[in-house]
Amino acid sequence: METTDAAAMLDSMQVVDVREPYEWAAGHLRDATHIPLQQLPKRFEEIDPDQPVLMVCQIGQRSALATEFLRKRGYDAHNLEGGAEAWTGAGHPLISDAGGEGAVVDGWAQTLDL
């Protein structure tokens, strides 16, 4: 899902950030839930299956894996194309754990270990 569409639909979707804790702490979308990618297989039931979900990571690679994982389980899951970098590049804010303006920090590519 492109950033423009995601921003327009944000209030009607759950947002799940699959980045690592240090990435989340630096900056994440408001009202997002943090479930690191490697924890998703054990924690996906925390996500409401009756509401669309937007998956987020740094550039969209990890969240694409998470999106596919959830779709196979019947979720209406969408990947934020370009991730948090595209989100901030389009002028949308992130918030930090400290409560101020957030930022994107470098993560690393992962696979989803099942």
CORKA-V717253 format. One record per backbone hydrogen bond with DSSP energy under -1.0 kcal/mol. NH is the residue of the N-H (numbers start at 1). CO is the residue of the C=O. If there is no record, write none. Layout:
BEGIN
<<NH & CO> <NH & CO>>
END
This chain:
BEGIN
<<6 & 2> <7 & 3> <8 & 4> <9 & 5> <12 & 9> <13 & 10> <14 & 52> <16 & 54> <17 & 33> <18 & 56> <24 & 20> <25 & 21> <26 & 22> <27 & 23> <28 & 95> <32 & 29> <33 & 15> <35 & 17> <37 & 18> <39 & 36> <40 & 37> <42 & 39> <43 & 39> <44 & 40> <46 & 43> <47 & 44> <51 & 48> <53 & 76> <54 & 14> <55 & 78> <56 & 16> <65 & 61> <66 & 62> <67 & 63> <68 & 64> <69 & 65> <70 & 66> <71 & 67> <72 & 68> <73 & 70> <74 & 71> <75 & 70> <77 & 75> <78 & 53> <80 & 55> <81 & 1> <81 & 79> <83 & 80> <84 & 57> <85 & 58> <86 & 82> <87 & 83> <88 & 84> <89 & 85> <90 & 86> <91 & 88> <92 & 87> <95 & 28> <96 & 100> <97 & 25> <99 & 96> <102 & 94> <103 & 26>>
END
